[in-house]
Amino acid sequence: MSCSACQDGAEPSLDRTACVCSVQRYSANGSAESECRECPDHAICDHTNVTLHALRLQKGYWRHAPDSLEIRRCPEPDACV
C-alpha cells in the first residue's frame, strides 16, 4: 500500500500492504481499490474484506448466484441454510 489513505468504507489490511473493505461493507470485485459498498439487507458483513462472491446471508434467505445481490426470503426458511 502506498502512503495514500484508503477510500471511504475501507481500511488498511493487517499487514498494511493494501486497503480492504471495513466491517458492514463489501467489495463487488474483490478489491477495496474500486469501491466498498454498504452491506445489503439480509447479508452478513461482520468482518473486513468481505467480497460479493463470499457474501453470507442471514438464515432464511438465499440468492441464485454468488455474483447476485438479489436476496430473497426463503419460502421454507428451514430449507435455506
VOBA-1610 file (N, C-alpha, C; in pm, whole numbers, padded with zeros to 5 digits, always signed):
BEGIN
Met+00084-00117+00000Met+00000+00000+00000Met+00089+00123+00000Ser+00056+00218-00082Ser+00135+00340-00085Ser+00099+00426+00036Cys+00153+00541+00042Cys+00130+00631+00155Cys-00005+00700+00147Ser-00083+00673+00046Ser-00214+00737+00036Ser-00313+00668+00129Ala-00415+00741+00168Ala-00516+00687+00259Ala-00613+00598+00183Cys-00675+00507+00255Cys-00779+00423+00195Cys-00904+00507+00172Gln-00983+00466+00075Gln-01107+00538+00045Gln-01209+00518+00157Asp-01319+00595+00152Asp-01426+00579+00250Asp-01478+00436+00248Gly-01500+00380+00366Gly-01552+00244+00376Gly-01444+00137+00372Ala-01318+00179+00363Ala-01206+00084+00358Ala-01105+00121+00466Glu-01017+00025+00494Glu-00913+00046+00594Glu-00791-00037+00554Pro-00675-00006+00612Pro-00555-00084+00577Pro-00569-00230+00621Ser-00516-00320+00540Ser-00514-00462+00577Ser-00422-00480+00698Leu-00428-00597+00762Leu-00346-00620+00880Leu-00197-00600+00853Asp-00153-00641+00735Asp-00010-00625+00703Asp+00019-00490+00636Arg-00085-00410+00623Arg-00075-00273+00568Arg-00019-00268+00426Thr-00047-00373+00348Thr+00000-00375+00210Thr-00110-00337+00111Ala-00234-00329+00159Ala-00348-00296+00072Ala-00461-00241+00157Cys-00562-00191+00090Cys-00685-00149+00159Cys-00787-00262+00145Val-00865-00283+00250Val-00973-00382+00248Val-01100-00313+00296Cys-01213-00367+00255Cys-01340-00309+00297Cys-01359-00328+00447Ser-01414-00226+00512Ser-01440-00229+00656Ser-01558-00319+00689Val-01578-00345+00817Val-01694-00420+00865Val-01820-00347+00821Gln-01923-00422+00784Gln-02051-00372+00733Gln-02041-00318+00590Arg-01933-00354+00520Arg-01915-00317+00380Arg-01866-00440+00304Tyr-01880-00438+00171Tyr-01832-00549+00089Tyr-01776-00492-00041Ser-01696-00572-00107Ser-01638-00535-00236Ser-01703-00619-00345Ala-01752-00552-00449Ala-01819-00623-00558Ala-01720-00702-00643Asn-01595-00657-00653Asn-01499-00725-00740Asn-01379-00782-00666Gly-01385-00784-00534Gly-01276-00841-00456Gly-01165-00745-00424Ser-01182-00619-00462Ser-01078-00520-00437Ser-01136-00395-00373Ala-01081-00355-00261Ala-01125-00232-00196Ala-01079-00110-00274Glu-00993-00131-00372Glu-00946-00019-00453Glu-01057+00037-00540Ser-01159-00044-00573Ser-01267+00004-00659Ser-01373+00076-00576Glu-01444+00004-00493Glu-01549+00066-00411Glu-01593-00032-00304Cys-01607+00017-00182Cys-01661-00063-00073Cys-01804-00016-00050Arg-01897-00105-00076Arg-02040-00071-00068Arg-02098-00116+00065Glu-02210-00051+00104Glu-02278-00091+00227Glu-02331-00233+00213Cys-02323-00307+00321Cys-02372-00445+00321Cys-02522-00445+00292Pro-02568-00528+00198Pro-02710-00530+00165Pro-02796-00587+00279Asp-02924-00554+00277Asp-03017-00610+00374Asp-03011-00763+00368His-03015-00825+00483His-03018-00971+00500His-02885-01039+00468Ala-02780-00961+00448Ala-02646-01016+00428Ala-02566-00994+00556Ile-02458-01069+00570Ile-02373-01060+00689Ile-02234-01012+00647Cys-02198-00896+00694Cys-02065-00838+00667Cys-02001-00808+00802Asp-01973-00914+00878Asp-01928-00898+01016Asp-01775-00899+01033His-01703-00894+00923His-01557-00884+00930His-01508-00802+00810Thr-01382-00768+00810Thr-01326-00691+00700Thr-01304-00779+00578Asn-01290-00718+00464Asn-01252-00785+00340Asn-01358-00882+00287Val-01487-00854+00310Val-01595-00936+00256Val-01610-00904+00107Thr-01626-01007+00026Thr-01647-00988-00118Thr-01788-01033-00156Leu-01835-00987-00269Leu-01968-01024-00316Leu-01981-01176-00328His-01880-01241-00383His-01886-01387-00402His-01890-01463-00271Ala-01831-01408-00167Ala-01826-01475-00037Ala-01931-01422+00060Leu-02020-01339+00015Leu-02122-01277+00099Leu-02212-01384+00162Arg-02215-01386+00295Arg-02302-01480+00366Arg-02437-01414+00389Leu-02541-01495+00398Leu-02676-01444+00417Leu-02733-01487+00551Gln-02825-01406+00603Gln-02894-01443+00725Gln-02976-01569+00701Lys-02999-01644+00807Lys-03079-01766+00797Lys-03217-01732+00741Gly-03262-01814+00648Gly-03394-01793+00588Gly-03392-01712+00460Tyr-03271-01679+00409Tyr-03258-01603+00284Tyr-03166-01676+00188Trp-03180-01647+00060Trp-03098-01712-00042Trp-03079-01617-00161Arg-02985-01651-00245Arg-02966-01582-00374Arg-02930-01688-00477His-02962-01663-00600His-02947-01767-00703His-02805-01784-00755Ala-02719-01688-00731Ala-02581-01698-00779Ala-02489-01617-00688Pro-02361-01655-00679Pro-02268-01583-00592Pro-02240-01439-00635Asp-02272-01404-00758Asp-02248-01266-00802Asp-02377-01184-00806Ser-02482-01236-00741Ser-02611-01169-00740Ser-02634-01095-00608Leu-02695-00978-00617Leu-02737-00904-00499Leu-02887-00917-00477Glu-02951-00999-00556Glu-03094-01022-00541Glu-03113-01126-00431Ile-03137-01078-00311Ile-03150-01163-00193Ile-03299-01180-00164Arg-03340-01305-00156Arg-03483-01335-00138Arg-03507-01413-00010Arg-03625-01391+00046Arg-03667-01469+00162Arg-03703-01609+00114Cys-03660-01707+00186Cys-03689-01846+00150Cys-03834-01879+00188Pro-03911-01939+00096Pro-04049-01973+00130Pro-04058-02078+00241Glu-03958-02160+00253Glu-03946-02258+00362Glu-03815-02226+00434Pro-03818-02138+00537Pro-03695-02091+00600Pro-03597-02200+00643Asp-03647-02314+00689Asp-03556-02420+00732Asp-03486-02488+00614Ala-03535-02466+00494Ala-03473-02526+00375Ala-03356-02444+00325Cys-03348-02318+00364Cys-03237-02230+00323Cys-03134-02226+00434Val-03013-02260+00401Val-02907-02263+00501Val-02815-02146+00481
//
